[in-house]
Amino acid sequence: MYTAINDADFLNNGYTVSTDNNLLPFDVIYNFLNNESYWAKGIPVDKLQKAIDNSLCFGIYKNHNLCAFARVVTDRATFGYICDVFVLKTYRGLGLSKWLMQNIRQHPELKTLRRWALATADAHELYVQFGFSPLSKTNNWMEIFTPYIPQAESGS
């Protein structure tokens, strides 16, 4: 398990965390997910907007600039799926991913969820610190996966 992060360490350095979707800079989030992530390349703008509108989103900010982002798809009673987690390059290496996860797991509407899920190709070490482990009953889980098809550049 992880060692709890003292919120004051970030707050005293000008960082804030919020679940207010009105603060989210959609263009920054879309640019990262569409151009820099390995999991959401080609996501249509309208699909991302709908996903954000229907999720509990977490943003970490410094001087009103987005530093980190995550979405939780949840019924706020029994299940939460953490997705679209990223820290912008300028802010990596500062512990923001841990602070983001701590805020997600301690959120009043989420801390009593029975089941959490996420998928990652490269951040296992982060999530293990927060109690995540590989699926114990993989035969119980099923999926339908339809990848995004990157939209072709429109030519003149």
JOHU-V610372 format. One record per helix or strand of 2 or more residues. SS is the DSSP state (a for helix, b for strand). FROM is the first residue (numbers start at 1). TO is the last residue. Records with the same first field share a line. If there is no record, write none. Layout:
# JOHU-V610372
SS = FROM-TO, FROM-TO
This chain:
# JOHU-V610372
a = 7-11, 21-23, 26-36, 45-53, 89-91, 96-106, 124-128, 138-140
b = 15-18, 56-62, 65-74, 79-87, 115-118
